[in-house]
Amino acid sequence: MSSVIRFLEQMGRRAELRYAAKPALYKSLNENGVDQDAQWAILRGDAVRLEEHLGVRSRKDCDLFPPHPGVDLVEAGKREVQQVA
């Protein structure tokens, strides 16, 4: 697992890995000792399979809050823009 995490960190830091062709990426995965299941998931961009392999689950939340009664969202948005400007 640590080799996979280390490799993903390298991909985040190094553009040549992020945008590498699959053969070059495969070579780098092998050189870094990443196991075959993780290689398969990384080469295919399969985040779900990689999460399963690592035994983790990404947390994806989206909280929606209803507006307060009587609040005009358009006017509230205009005020926020004016405050930033």
C-alpha atoms as one frame of an Amber mdcrd trajectory, in Angstrom:
protein
   0.000   0.000   0.000   2.762   2.448   0.855   4.313   2.000  -2.601   0.977
   2.913  -4.189   0.583   6.001  -2.011   4.176   7.053  -2.671   3.635   6.648
  -6.404   0.390   8.645  -6.368   2.180  11.406  -4.459   4.876  11.431  -7.149
   2.202  11.663  -9.842   0.773  14.682  -8.059   4.159  16.406  -7.950   5.532
  15.455 -11.354   3.734  16.485 -14.522   5.721  14.024 -16.624   4.071  11.192
 -14.665   0.608  12.739 -14.693   0.644  13.084 -18.469   2.834  10.095 -19.326
   1.878   7.644 -22.051   0.726   4.285 -20.713   3.976   2.413 -21.533   6.057
   4.987 -19.643   3.586   5.008 -16.769   3.637   1.196 -16.641   7.443   1.211
 -16.518   7.433   3.746 -13.686   4.818   1.752 -11.747   7.023  -1.351 -12.012
  10.161   0.553 -11.008   8.362   1.844  -7.922   7.193  -1.599  -6.822   3.468
  -0.970  -7.275   1.581  -4.283  -7.286  -0.330  -5.461 -10.357  -3.864  -4.819
  -9.046  -2.996  -1.209  -8.248  -1.195  -0.847 -11.588  -4.308  -2.023 -13.402
  -6.484   0.525 -11.594  -4.031   3.408 -12.067  -3.435   2.697 -15.755  -7.167
   2.655 -16.399  -7.967   5.604 -14.148 -10.301   3.388 -12.126 -10.627   5.194
  -8.795 -13.264   2.787  -7.467 -11.069  -0.269  -8.040  -8.055   1.517  -6.526
 -10.098   2.452  -3.448 -11.231  -1.168  -3.094  -7.663  -2.391  -3.484  -6.407
   0.001  -0.820  -9.350  -0.661   1.467 -10.362   2.976   1.581 -13.344   4.922
   0.432 -13.282   8.502  -0.740 -15.784  10.731   0.907 -17.892  12.749  -1.442
 -20.420  15.014   0.196 -22.676  17.690  -1.034 -24.663  19.576   1.549 -27.492
  21.733   0.321 -29.019  24.274   2.619 -32.386  25.753   1.807 -32.526  29.542
   1.749 -34.125  31.353   4.618 -37.740  32.270   3.945 -38.050  35.681   2.364
 -34.419  35.837   1.155 -34.013  36.863  -2.466 -31.049  34.787  -3.632 -30.366
  37.022  -6.641 -30.148  40.130  -4.473 -28.026  38.304  -1.887 -25.640  37.200
  -4.645 -25.365  40.766  -5.972 -24.474  42.027  -2.487 -21.738  39.392  -2.154
 -20.259  40.380  -5.526 -20.296  44.055  -4.558 -18.532  43.266  -1.275 -15.759
  41.388  -3.063 -15.268  44.082  -5.714
